[in-house]
Amino acid sequence: QVQLVESGGGLVQAGGSLRLSCAASGRTISSYVMGWFRQAPGKEREFVAGISWSGATNYADSVKGRFTISRDNAKNTMYLLMNNLKPEDTAVYYCNVGPWFGRGTQVTVSS
């Protein structure tokens, strides 16, 4: 069992930046693919970014060039740096490791 706790969400103006963190506990997650998902009101949860154990990354087209995913295996932590935020990025952001999801952190971008 893995527990995931997201932090770093908040309210920001369009064009601003936020850095989300995901702290994992319960087992070492260095061998797992990790990722971020988000869910906006009235919409399905969608993939945002993923990172392999070796650091290979992939992104949804909507965030390419603006978001950067990274991980620190020594700290059992994953990050999502979000730059040039847009109102359409408003959502609850969820950390994912294997079959596990965190409870999410709210990101709200005002226009």
N, C-alpha and C positions, 0 to 999 in steps of 0.2 A: 504494500500500500504506500502511495506517495501523497503527501499533502503539499498543495501549491497555494502560495499566498501572493497575490498581486498587489502592487502599490505604485504610486506615482501619478495616478489619474487626477483630473481636476478640470477647472474651467479656464480656457485660454482663448484669446482672440485669434481670428483667422490670420495666418502667417506666422503664428507663434510656434513654440516647441514644447514638447513634454518628453520625459524619459520614464518609461514604465519598467518596473522590476518584477521578477517572479522568483521567489525564494522557495526552493524545494526541500522537503525533509521526509524522512522515513526510509529512504534508501539513496544510494549514490546514483545520480542520473546521467553520469558522463557518457554512457554508452547509448543513450536514448536520443532519438530525434526529438527536438523540442519545437514548439511553435506558438504563434499568437493567432487567435481568432477574435472576431468581433461580431456583435449583434446590435443593430440599430432597432429602434422601436418599429414594430410591425413588419420586420424583415427576418429572414432566416440568418442563422449564424454563418459567417463566411470566413474563409481562410485569409489571413493577412500576410504572414511571413513564417518561414521555417528555417531551422538550422540543424545540420547533422552533427554527429559526435566529433567529426573532424573539422567542422566549421564551414562546410559548404552551405550556401544560403539560397533561398528562393523567395520570391515576393509575388503578391497579387499585382496585376498590372496597375491597379488604381493607386498603389503606394510606391511603386518603383521610382527610385531617384529621390524620394522624400523620407522614407523610413529605413532604418538600419537595425537589423537584429544581431545580437551578439550573445555570447555565453561565457561564463567563468566557471569551468568545471570544478576548480578547487573550492569555490564558494557555493557550489550547487545552485547557481543563480543564472537567470537569463534576463536579457534587457531588450527593450525596444525604444530606440531613439526616433522620435517623430518630429520632423521639421516641416516647415511650410504647411501647417495644418489648415484644413479646409472644413467648412461647416458639415460637409458630407462625411467627414471622419468621425462625427459624433456617434458614439456607441458605447456599449459595455465591452471592454476588452478582456479576453480570457487567455490565460496561460494553459498550454497543453503539453503534457509529457506522456507518451504512450497512450493508454486508455484513460488517463486522468486529466481532469480540468479543475482549475481554480474557481473561485466564486466570482471573480471578475472585478474590474475597477472601471468606474465611469469616466469617460472622456467627453467633454462638451466643448465644442468650438463655436464661438459666437461670430457672427458676420459683422 
